[in-house]
């Protein structure tokens, strides 16, 4: 979910899906706000139980975090594995396989790297980073990477085939309590037996007490590099992120681009849609990231940076995401803190069971005691 006029730069991913215009319903079995990974995967799962599933997106499909992530898939949550969110990579792989989504998914693992001090290079492999430090491999954790544009497009296409209606440029403004609850969209409302708010960094609009801090996470992409060059650099051949500061994450794409990110940009009022890629402090962060990329290896010294962008991310204290029934028939989820690529698939199944079978949502995702 994202506002249509957000100035967040252009990522290297393409979201190639044609969404036919659908009539706005007055009644639905399930109404979902947010056409990103979580909202679309939830719609797909709910289509197994319900005939009338509608997704409402304030911008275009994938305009929020899902179309702007770096595409690194990690296990569990930022707080570690939690009940129902402890096999997220398996859930993601199953979702992609079931719907035959071609999204370059590969799950070889993820390097955890750390900084080592000293003017001389430690035992190889290592990569120079800022201020006389070196990045060294610490361990490998479960994980991998994919093309997020292809995934979100594939989920949308699969949802449309399953009979889900997707409404782009249809901003939901509020949830109106009642039996059933209603979703306010412009000057109209949609009544639904179940409403799912899958809005991630925009969740405070609906749940002000969720304890979420939104931000824009920043990234750069290089021009495609030769396979031999990527093998020489080595860093990025497997997705990686640092276990310490200064933070850095990255991966290589199927086309040979290096996608590397670091840094967050905030709005004082928590309105991440107001953070612009051209803001002076954002440009300063991106310039520092570019300098770090070019310092990692001699082959990157003159590398062309073709894309600079940001994507919404949200955090909650302790790293535990929101996943809660906030009112009768209304569930909310968000604050995946960088784990949403795989976590979304697991959360979608939990939400579908809540919507279709009346299963309780896990206690760890509660908001304000509910």
Secondary structure, DSSP 8 states (H G I E B T S, - for coil): ---TT---B--S-------------SEEEEEEE--SHHHHHHHHHHTTT-S-EEEE-SSSTTTTGGGTS--EEESSBTTB-BTTBS-HHHHHHHHHHHTT--S--B-S-EEEEEEEE-SS--SSSEEEETTTEEEEEEEEESEEE--HHHHHHHHHHHHHHTT-EEETT--EEEEE-SSSEEEEETTEEEEEEEEEEE-GGGGGGT-TTS-EEEEEEEEEEE----HHHHHHH-TTSS-EEESSSS--EEEE-TTS-EEEEEEEE--TTS-GGG--TTSHHHHHHHHHHHHHHHHS-GGGTT--EEEEEEEEEEEEGGG--EEEEEETTEEEEE--TT-HHHHHHHHHHHHHHHHHH-----GGG-STT-
